[in-house]
Amino acid sequence: MNGISPAALWQEVRNADGRVYYYNTETKATTWTKPEALMTAAERALVGQPWKEYVAEGGRKYWYNTETKQSSWAMPEVYKNALAQDQPPQRPAAPAFVAGGSSNFSTYPSQRDQRDQRDQRFDQRDQRDRFDDGLPERLGPDRQLGYSAPDVRPSFTMSADPEYSTFEEAEAAFFKLLKRSGVQPDWSWEQTMRATIKDPQYRALKDPRERKAAFEKYAVDVRLQEKDKAKERLAKLKSDFGIMLRRHPEIKHYTRWKTARPIIEGETTFRSTSDDNERRQLFEEYIAELKRVNIETEVHTRKAAMDDLIAILKALDLEPYTRWSEAQSIIQGNERFAGDEKFETLSKSDILTAFENHIKSLERTFNDAKQKEKNSKARRERQNRDSFMGLLRDLRGAGKIRAGTKWMDVHPLIEDDPRYIAMLGQAGSTPLDLFWDMVEEEERALRGKRNEVLDVLDDIRYEIQPNTTVEEFLSVMRADNRTSSIPTADLELIFARLHEKVVKRSEEDRYAEERRQRRATDALRSRIKHLEPPVLLGDTWEKIRPRVEKSDEYRAVDSDELRQGAFDKVIKRLKEKEEDVERERERRGRDRRDRERDRERDPLRNSNSYSDTHGRRDRRHRTRSPEIDAYEADRRKAIADRERQYRKVSITGLTPPPRDRRDRERDRDRERDRDERGRLERYDSRDGRDRRDRQVSLSIYDRERREREAERERTYVSRADPREKGRELDYGDSGSGTELPKTNTNGAGSLRRRRDSELSAGSRRDNKFLLYHVGRAIYNVYFHPLSKYPGPKALAATRLPLLRALAQGKSVSWTQALHKQYGPVVRISPDELSYIDARGWKDIYGHRIAGKTANNKDRMFYGKAVNDVDSILLADEAAHSRGRRIFAHAFSDKALKEQEPLFKNYVNLLAVKLNQILGKDPQAKVDVVKYYNFTTFDIMGDLTFGEPLHLLEGSEYNAWVSMIFAGVKASSMMRILRYFPLLDMFWKLMLPKSLEEKRIQHFQYSTDRVDRRLATSTDRPDIWTLVMNNQEKEGKGLSVKEMHSNASLFMIAGTETTATLLSGLTYYLLKNPQCMKKLVDELRGAFATDDEITIEALAQLKYLHACLEEALRLYPPVPIGLPRRTPAEGTTICGDWVAGGTTVSVHHYSTYRSEANFREPNSFIPERWLADPRFVSDNKAALQPFSFGPRNCLGKSLAYHEMRLILSKVLCNFDLSLCEECENWAEQDVYVLWEKHPLLVNLTPVARG
């Protein structure tokens, strides 16, 4: 080391606080511990000792044993012995120095070896010798330098520099110089040198570095002393100030400085310091102490008051179901509570908390007792059922219960038995249910025997006839080994059932044959009636039979008696008509004679008027001559259509409505008029008797044809030009020409008759329409496959009540009321069922069972996309699976964590915007619904399109987002019109083109943004980056049109629903302050600053998650049921078979608010999701707000992360209070989604790190 000693390599240095450390100039290493090279012999001897020397706060030394952990004020003997071993080295003679000279060697021996002892010796010196109240000490004559006047240059004498035997003495002399020269601790070294360099003591330390180090040490010591003095002074002043303030009892813990100052400013202690800030600080410390004492007193008082309140509550003997509104008045009326002042320290919240804890304790006790009673009752009921089953088994053993046994046969045998009586009124299976179960067992046992009997009958070709006796049947069965061992009673029962079927079948065959003969007879009668030439009144059966015996109708009738009867009915009808004609002719003759007699009596009667009336009457009776029937084929077809319609009506069990009596009389009069006109014309002709008879017969059958022909012609005119209702065809009673003028009064009667005929035809069409719908309604109510399901008859008959509720926006409350009345499944329309049973999630929406068809989505509800390409929401099974695999990467937890900076950027912007609003108006009412929508739309827009929508920045909806909200309700109304195709077509024709253009613009807006994003290459972790990265892995990726459809879907499903849930949760938290307080405490206790709020940290907050779950239950974003369509072969839902083509759904809102699934379903209680024993019976599986099965919501994780981040940001930075106008905010209409009103709140900023 070139002759350099190890001690020379180390330097002693002090840091800014004055603490000594050691620095190696060669290795550049530093250490707080003194190196061994610098240690003295005594220090080396003490290195291995367990005793160490320390200085207490007062400056007194003590010794501490690091091994035994003991301390001692007296120096231990071991320590003394170690010090005794150290022998001080011999001091060398001090070399001579020349004044002003310098030397490379120190003038005091072992300077560096004794450097560590200087602090200890310096501390042991009398401080008063070194410092004298901050004034410099004067030296004796032998130590002073010679100075002349201040402005005269000093003259130096040639004398040696001061010499000291040790470094400590030299350093002490230098310290005295600094103190004498008035060196201040804040001086620089240059200032100090200028003030002390002329003093000989300046050279007490030879090395300039030692002088500077000594100066620094001096400055540190002075600062410490000044600080200690300031502390002592302040401590004494604080004590005196406290004594002074305690002398003023009027100063309380809530007294302010401006109030207390006039009280104490006259005190001596107050004037002992001139620093007003110091006085105020001492006062604040005193007040803080008073507050602490007061808080401790209040805590003790409140604890005692709470203990007494709990005792009072126990003494009140409250019930577990007592409400706070009732208990509050009882507690306040208690004498002990009202007479003790310590209860005034309790707030209403404290009393409510004590009451809730007491009620919870009562509820636990009550529930335990209830559960014990329930278990006991269940055990007792099970024993009763076992006993009754034993009774039934005894009866079966005795042969009283067999297959086919009726309850009425068994009931008299057991009605007085205690085992039967114990079962009456018991929940669960009834005695009748257990009886039928046993009968069913007997039936199953008999079924195998019945199959054996049928096999035997088939093998021997034996058929049971209606006249077969039981003895014959038994003899056949005994002859075969397979059935010979079957008990006779079972064989007799099997025979009875088989014989009953045979008899029933024979009866049905007989009835069918009778019906066939009746139809054949009617066909034969119709054949006879329409013979050409027609049958005349004087014809006989023998004469007519050769004309029909070769026809199919004749051969279809089996007996001649029935054939003769058909002919007799035709002749009978002809006779009746002939008699009617004769009676009508006689009546008209009497009328004519009466008119002639009246004319003779009144010769002055107006002949013109009479002739006009007579002429009109004659014209009314004129008719046209018979003509060839050119519409015979149409007439036959019309008759066949009527018969077919009649058969349909017969099948539905309906009968035609009875005709009005006046209508029947009018038709009869009309027929008589026409018959009489035809007969008179025939009588006036010159033909013979046969010709006249044939004309009579023709008039009977022509009537119907002519009426039909006239009606057809009127229809042609009406259809040709409906506006010209006055133009009618001339039927011979209005003169020549084909047009009837409006002024022609002669044809008024004919016009009236024709219009009556038209009205009659229209009424017949209306009757058919009404008849069809009435028949359909009756079928839906009583014969439809869904008729077994409960629900109002009106809803089973028609869909109109459901559509009305949908159009009014009341479908949610309407469906909930139906479930409350009819149970877990309700038929809400002719082909639609609504469920609130939790099993329905799996049966309706669950994964497809192998070999069965899944329940597909109802297209009537969802409609179709603008570009006719289904999104993942409506895609078929294969396309849905492919699309879901591709999109799953974009919505995975890993992808969402990568997107966390994007989420936090918009959440922070939300907080900034809210603060800006409060900066302008601290009392502003903020609509949080709007700002939640801004945030979710901006986030989803950035994820979906790669660019923000700037809603938060502008604080306004843009045209596209406004169009989305308006389209939700419009699409709901259009969904209703899909059930009425004609109305739907008419509505589409009547809609303005601008609406359809806006719908296309909405879709085009999404399309353009997606195209721009796909054309941009970026590594940012949005949806399309992850989708494009996984396209190739799936083989077949998404088409561009599929991307367009799904982007439009994401912008609705991933935005409005999330904002809806946040709005609902905010409302329910504000309506339940105790829940809001718990959540705020959890959030602000978990995160000291906003930077600590992360997705992973929020996922660990249990109460936050419980609040989200409870809000999803009370205010689901999609409150309706999402309909599915059962397959054609039908399916089983909740244990019951449902016919194919039925619309089924689980209704979210009704399911979540059903007492069958949740206790206190209409209350906001997040504790139900935290294993609260009160809600152990809740069916948590009933809550499926994101749907269920393979088509559940793909963005579930995204929604939870968004909701947690946004809500935590708002509640950590603001205190919220609900405005009065929004007290009933949750009362909203529903059009698939909630029609939300503004949710106005007042915000108060919270200071955070």
C-alpha positions, 0 to 999 in steps of 0.5 A, a space after each residue: 500500500 506504498 507505506 500508507 497506514 490503514 488508518 490513513 485511508 479512512 476519513 470521519 465525516 458528518 451528514 446533514 443531521 450531524 451524525 458521524 460516518 466513515 469513508 474509505 478514500 481508496 475503496 469509496 466505501 462508507 460505514 456507520 461503524 468505526 473501522 478497526 483501524 481507527 479504534 483505540 486499544 480500549 475500543 478494540 478490547 470492548 469490541 468483544 464485550 456484550 456490554 455497550 455504553 449509551 447516553 440517556 436523554 438527560 445526558 446520563 450514561 448507562 450500559 446495556 448487555 446485548 445478550 442478557 438484555 439487561 441495563 445498568 446505570 453503573 459501569 459493569 466490572 467486566 467493562 472496567 477490566 477491559 478499559 484497564 487493559 488499555 495503556 495510554 501510549 507515550 506522548 512524543 515531544 512536540 516539535 517546534 513551530 514557527 509562527 505562520 509556518 506549517 508542518 506536515 505532521 500534527 503537533 499532538 500525538 495519536 491524533 487519528 487514534 484518539 479522534 473517537 475519544 474527542 466527542 466523549 471528552 468534549 461532552 464531559 466538559 462543562 458546557 458553560 466553559 465552552 459557551 457563555 450564553 452565546 457571548 464570545 469568551 475573552 482570552 487572557 493576555 497570554 492568549 490574545 493577539 495584538 490588535 490596534 484600532 479596528 481600522 488600523 492594520 494589526 501588527 503580529 508578534 513573532 510567537 509560536 502557534 498555540 500548542 495542545 497535547 491532544 486533538 480534543 484540547 485543540 478542538 475545544 480551543 477552536 470551539 471557544 474561538 468560534 463562540 467568542 467570535 460570534 459565529 452563527 450556525 447559519 454562516 458559511 465557512 468563508 464567513 467564519 474564516 474572515 471573522 476568526 483567521 486573525 486570532 491565534 487560536 484559529 491555528 489550534 487545529 493545523 489541518 484546514 480540513 479539521 478546522 472546517 470539520 470542527 466548524 461544521 460540528 460546532 454549527 450542528 451543536 449550536 443548532 441542537 442546543 438552540 432547538 433544545 432550548 426552544 423545546 424547553 421553552 415551548 414545553 414550559 409555555 405549553 404547560 403554563 398555557 394549559 394551566 391558564 386555559 383550564 382556569 377558564 371553564 367557559 372554554 369548551 372543546 368546541 370553542 374557536 380561537 376567535 372566541 377564546 382570544 378575547 377571554 385570555 388575552 389579558 393573562 400574563 401567560 398569554 403575553 409571555 410570547 409574542 407569536 400569535 401563531 404559537 399561541 393559536 397552535 397551543 390553543 388548538 392543541 389544548 382544544 384537541 385534547 379536550 375533544 379527545 377527552 370529550 370523545 372518550 366520554 361520549 364513547 363511554 356514555 354511548 356504550 353504557 346507553 347502548 347496553 341499557 337500550 339492549 336491556 330495554 329492548 329485551 324487556 319490551 318483549 317485541 315480536 320478530 316481525 315487529 316493524 321499526 315504525 311500531 317499535 320506535 313509538 314503543 321505545 320512545 314511550 318507555 319511562 326508563 328511556 325517556 327519563 335518562 339523559 344518556 340516551 340523548 347521546 344515541 342517534 336514530 341510526 344507533 337506536 335503529 342498529 340496536 333494534 335491528 340487531 335485537 330483531 335479528 336475534 329474535 328472528 334467529 330464535 324464532 326461525 330455530 323454533 320454527 325450523 324445529 317445529 317444521 322438522 317435527 311436523 314433517 316427521 309426524 306427517 311422514 309417520 302418518 303417511 307410513 301408517 296409512 300406507 301400511 293400512 293400504 297394504 293391508 287392504 291390498 293383501 286382503 283383496 280389497 284394493 286391486 287394479 280398477 278399484 274405486 275410491 268410493 269402494 275403499 273409503 267406507 272401509 277406512 273412514 273410521 280408521 285412526 290412520 286415515 283420520 290422521 292423514 286428513 288435512 295434512 300437507 303433501 300427498 293426500 290419502 286419495 293420492 296414495 290410494 291411486 299410487 297403489 292402484 297404479 302399482 296394481 295396474 302395472 302388475 295387471 298390465 303384464 298379465 293382460 299382455 299374456 292374455 292378449 298373446 294367448 288370444 292372438 295365438 288361438 285366433 279367439 275374438 271376444 264378441 259382445 255375447 261372449 260370457 266370462 265362463 267361456 273366456 275363463 275356460 279358454 285361459 285355463 287351457 293355456 299354460 301361460 295364463 292358467 296361473 293368473 288369479 281368477 279375479 284378475 282374469 275376470 277384470 281383464 275380461 270385463 275391460 276387453 268385453 267393454 271395449 268390444 261392446 263399445 266398438 260395436 255400438 260405435 259401428 252401429 251408430 256409424 252405420 245409422 249415420 251412413 244410412 241417413 246420409 245415403 237416404 238424404 242423398 237419394 232424396 236429393 237425387 229424386 228431387 232434382 230429376 229431369 223432368 222433375 217429379 210431379 205431385 201425382 207420381 208414385 214410387 213405382 213410377 219413379 224407382 226405375 229412373 233412380 235405381 241405377 244411381 249410386 245414391 239408390 244402391 247406397 241405401 240398403 232397404 226399400 223401406 228407407 228408399 220409399 221413405 225418401 220418395 215420400 218425403 219429396 212428395 210430402 214437401 210438394 204437397 205442402 207447397 201446393 197447399 201454401 199456394 192454394 191458401 195464398 190464392 184464396 187470400 188474394 181473392 178475398 183481398 180483391 173482392 174486398 177492394 172491389 166492394 170498397 170501390 163501389 161504396 166510395 165512387 168519388 175516390 181519386 181514380 189516379 191515386 187508385 190506379 197508381 197504387 193498383 198499377 204498382 201492385 200489379 207490377 210488383 206481381 209481374 215476373 219473367 218467364 222461366 228460363 234455362 238454368 245456366 248456373 246449375 253447376 254453381 248451385 250444386 257447388 254452393 250446396 256442397 260448400 254449405 254442407 261442408 261448412 255445416 259439418 265443420 260447425 258440427 265438429 266444433 259443437 256449434 249450432 247456427 244462430 236462430 233466425 229472427 221470426 220476422 226474417 222467416 215470415 218475410 222469406 215465406 211471404 216472398 216464396 208465396 208471391 213467386 209461387 202464385 205468380 208462377 201458377 197464374 202464368 201456368 194457368 193462363 197458358 194453353 198447355 195441357 195438364 202435364 205442362 201446368 204440373 211441370 211449371 208448378 214443379 219448376 217454380 218450386 226449384 227455380 226460386 233459389 236459382 233466380 235469387 242467386 242469379 240476381 244477387 250475383 248480378 248486383 255483386 258485379 255492379 257493386 264491385 265494378 264501381 262501388 261509388 255508384 250505389 244508385 246504379 242497379 240492374 233493371 229486373 222488369 219493374 221499372 220500364 225499359 233501360 238498364 239504368 234506374 233514375 233517382 227520380 223513378 219512384 215506381 222502382 223504390 220497392 224493388 231497390 229496397 228489396 235488392 238492398 235488403 238482399 245485399 245487406 243480408 249477404 253482408 250480414 251472412 259474411 259477417 256471421 261467418 267471420 264471427 262464427 269462425 272466431 267464436 269457434 276458435 276461441 272456444 277451441 282455445 279455451 277448452 280443447 287446445 293442448 294448453 287448456 290444462 295450464 292455469 290462467 284467465 279464460 280471456 287470455 286463453 281465447 285471444 291474444 288481445 289482452 297481452 298485446 294491449 298490455 305490451 302497447 301500454 307498457 304495463 306488461 311487466 306488472 300485468 304478468 307479475 299480477 297473473 303469476 301472483 294469482 295463478 302460480 309458477 306457470 301462467 297461460 298468457 295467450 292462446 299459445 304462450 306460457 310464462 314461467 317463474 319456476 327456476 327449473 324453467 331456465 334449464 328446460 327452456 334455455 339450457 343445452 340441447 339434450 342428445 336426440 332432442 330438438 332445442 327450443 329456438 328463439 321466437 322470430 315473431 319477437 326478434 324480427 330480422 336484421 336490416 341486411 338480412 344477415 343474423 347476428 350472433 343473437 339470432 344465428 342458427 346453432 352452427 353459426 352461433 357456435 362459430 361466432 361465439 368461439 370467435 368473439 369469446 376471445 374479445 370478452 375474456 378476462 385476459 382481454 378485459 384486463 388489457 382494456 382496463 386503461 381504456 375503461 379507466 380513461 372514460 371513468 376518470 373523464 366522468 369524474 372530471 365532468 361531474 366536478 366541472 358541473 359542480 364548479 359552475 353550480 354546487 347546487 346543480 341537480 345532475 341526471 346520473 342516467 344521462 351520464 351513465 349512458 354517456 360513459 357506457 356508450 363511449 366505452 363500447 364505441 371505442 371497443 367496437 369501432 376503435 374510435 370514441 363517440 365523444 358523448 362525455 366530452 360534449 355532455 349531449 347525445 348525438 343524433 345516432 344515440 338518440 335514434 337508438 333510444 327512440 327506436 327501442 319503443 318503436 320496435 316494440 310497437 312494430 313487434 305487436 303488429 307482426 301478429 296482424 299481417 294486414 295491419 302490419 302491411 297497412 302500417 308499413 305503407 302509412 309510415 313516412 319514408 323518413 323513418 325507414 331511412 333513419 333505420 337504414 341510416 342507423 345501421 349504415 352508421 355502424 357499418 361505416 365505422 366497422 369498415 373504417 376500423 377494419 381498414 385500419 391496422 392497429 395493435 390496440 386491444 379492442 374487439 376487432 383486433 382480437 377477432 381478426 387475430 382469431 379468425 384463422 384459428 377457427 377455419 371459417 371466420 366471420 363475413 363482413 355482413 356478420 361483423 356489421 350485424 354484430 357491431 350494431 347488436 353490441 352497441 345496444 346490448 353492451 351500453 343501455 343495459 349497463 347504464 340501466 343497472 347502474 341507474 337502478 342501483 344508484 336509486 335503491 342505494 339512495 332509498 336505503 341509506 344504511 346500504 349506501 353507507 356500508 358500500 361507501 365505507 367498503 370502497 373508501 376503506 379499500 382505496 386511499 386514492 383513485 389510482 388503487 382502483 383496479 378491476 382485480 381489486 374491485 372483484 374482491 369487494 364482497 358487499 359491492 358484488 352483493 349490491 350489484 346482484 341485488 340490483 339485478 334482482 330488483 331492477 333487471 335491465 331486461 325485465 320481460 321474458 325472452 321467448 323461445 319456441 318449442 319444437 314440433 314434437 313438443 318438450 317437457 318443461 318443469 315436469 309437464 309436457 308442452 305442445 309443439 309450437 308454443 311460445 315459452 319464457 321465464 319472466 325475469 321481473 316476476 321470477 325475481 320478485 316472487 316469494 316462492 324464490 326470495 324472502 322479502 322479494 320487494 326489499 333491497 337487501 344485499 345481505 341476502 347474497 352474503 350468507 345471511 341466515 335470514 335468507 338461507 331459503 332463497 333460491 339463488 339459482 332463480 336469478 339469471 339476469 344474463 340469461 342461461 345456457 349456450 346463448 347467455 350474454 357473451 359480455 357478462 364479464 364486461 358488464 360487471 367490470 364496467 359497473 364496478 369501475 363506474 360506480 366505485 369512481 362515483 361513490 369514492 369521489 362524491 356523496 350523493 343525495 336523491 332529489 325529491 322529484 325522483 322519490 318514485 323513479 322506479 315506477 316506469 313503463 316497459 317496452 322490452 327495456 325500461 323507459 327510464 326517467 331522469 334520475 336527479 341527484 345532488 353531488 358533494 365532492 369528497 377530498 381524496 389523495 
